[in-house]
Amino acid sequence: MENVVEKAETCPLTELSPMHPELLKCPYGMNRRLQREAPVFQDPLSGIFLISRYDDVVAMAMDHKTFSSVMPGGGTGSLASPDHEIAAIMEQGYPNVSTMLTQDPPLQRRYRKFVDGAFSPANLKALEPFIEQLSNQFIDDFIDDGQCEFLGAFGIPLPLTIIASQLGVPTSDLPLLRKWTDAFIGNLSQQLDRDGQLNAARDILEFQHYFVEKMEERRAHAEDDILSKVVNASIDGEKPLDNAECLSMISQILVAGNETTSAALTEGMWLLINNPDQYQLVRQDPSPEMINALVEEILRITSPSANMFRRTTRDVEVAGVTIPENSVCFARFAAANQDDERFEDALKFDITRTNLRDHVAFGKGVHHCLGAALSRREMNGGFQVIFQRLENFRLTPGAGEPEFSANALLHGLTGLQLAFDKIG
């Protein structure tokens, strides 16, 4: 990995391949080089334009008329047609359609308003005891062992259980939700081989059939959950959403509602291990204000939604480079969050920064993450309980350094072997 990563900082730009799996895992040096030398860079292999500087990324995110979220392939960003076997699997289900994340205003706002209420301040405030209860419950399961695989023991189950409860899915089906999340993430990764694509297609078909059955139940008997709101909604009173539209919204809520928070929680623990001075600041003052500062800096550094696809609707000039109409671009939120022009010594993990909330980990503009406030509540509540019950975080003896997954859009650890001391 070191050879590929190191070469990316010195090779001719024409030889740089940002979609190489090892650079997706460790993009930091490449990001800084692109910010210096090529803030708008066209990947020679995929043709995608990468926009890396903070100001350019923010301007891009705020201009949805020029940088559209409607992509070929229903929002995956893939320009290639699926092969016949994959197509045959998906023909047994429902087509990809553009809704919230993959649609532009005004239609995007119409879809989004159906679920906005679920993430209202009052509803999120009411979730706080549940977040605390779950955090304690998951820690109870491993605290006496003095160690755990943190992603699987805490990072995944906390946000997954909460989003399942919001959707109205029983906890007994959490393993299914995680399997389907992995399938959607695999498709987004742009890294699956053909067997992986086939398995993902089968899992997504299973997801569709499961939720169509749930949707029919909610149409007959609505409950107080997001699923009921989605299936009983209509656009401007004209007609209820069809199954494909509902499935698109549910898949986006499911994936965004658990994967990014899982990644941020887990990498946050890794950051605390690697930055004992910052750990001590929170250990000495685990107040809500300090925990909140910790969460914001974790979000900035980790940026789980590292890149997001956009399509240009016209020729546009960015940083002196003309990007042609109908080009595929990456809004590189992770790179923007590590731009020294916006964040002094940007690769340094520093919870005392004065501009913590300037980060764009949740995007910007009309596509600012719908679940941002929920994610913040989960992270604040989770870390509050962690600091009440655990201390002296470290890697489990004998465990190697954790690794990051290779994914074109998302960035996160594949696991974290955590050792700790029990408080009290």
Stockholm file with secondary structure:
# STOCKHOLM 1.0

chainA/1-424         MENVVEKAETCPLTELSPMHPELLKCPYGMNRRLQREAPVFQDPLSGIFLISRYDDVVAMAMDHKTFSSVMPGGGTGSLASPDHEIAAIMEQGYPNVSTMLTQDPPLQRRYRKFVDGAFSPANLKALEPFIEQLSNQFIDDFIDDGQCEFLGAFGIPLPLTIIASQLGVPTSDLPLLRKWTDAFIGNLSQQLDRDGQLNAARDILEFQHYFVEKMEERRAHAEDDILSKVVNASIDGEKPLDNAECLSMISQILVAGNETTSAALTEGMWLLINNPDQYQLVRQDPSPEMINALVEEILRITSPSANMFRRTTRDVEVAGVTIPENSVCFARFAAANQDDERFEDALKFDITRTNLRDHVAFGKGVHHCLGAALSRREMNGGFQVIFQRLENFRLTPGAGEPEFSANALLHGLTGLQLAFDKIG
#=GR chainA/1-424 SS CHHHHHHHTTSCGGGCCTTSHHHHHSCHHHHHHHHHHCSEEECTTTCCEEECSHHHHHHHHHCTTTEECCCTTTTTCCCSCCCHHHHHHHTTSCCCCCCSTTCCTTHHHHHHHHHHGGGCHHHHHHHHHHHHHHHHHHHHTTGGGTEEEHIIIIITHHHHHHHHHHHTCCGGGHHHHHHHHHHHHHHHHTCCCHHHHHHHHHHHHHHHHHHHHHHHHHHHSCCSSHHHHHHTCBSTTSCBCCHHHHHHHHHHHHHHHHHHHHHHHHHHHHHHHHCHHHHHHHHHCCCHHHHHHHHHHHHHHHCSBCCEEEEESSCEEETTEEECTTCEEEECHHHHTTCTTTSTTTTSCCTTCTTGGGCCTTCCGGGSCTTHHHHHHHHHHHHHHHHHHEEEEEECTTCCCCCBCCCSSBCCBSCCEEEEEECC
#=GC SS_cons         CHHHHHHHTTSCGGGCCTTSHHHHHSCHHHHHHHHHHCSEEECTTTCCEEECSHHHHHHHHHCTTTEECCCTTTTTCCCSCCCHHHHHHHTTSCCCCCCSTTCCTTHHHHHHHHHHGGGCHHHHHHHHHHHHHHHHHHHHTTGGGTEEEHIIIIITHHHHHHHHHHHTCCGGGHHHHHHHHHHHHHHHHTCCCHHHHHHHHHHHHHHHHHHHHHHHHHHHSCCSSHHHHHHTCBSTTSCBCCHHHHHHHHHHHHHHHHHHHHHHHHHHHHHHHHCHHHHHHHHHCCCHHHHHHHHHHHHHHHCSBCCEEEEESSCEEETTEEECTTCEEEECHHHHTTCTTTSTTTTSCCTTCTTGGGCCTTCCGGGSCTTHHHHHHHHHHHHHHHHHHEEEEEECTTCCCCCBCCCSSBCCBSCCEEEEEECC
//
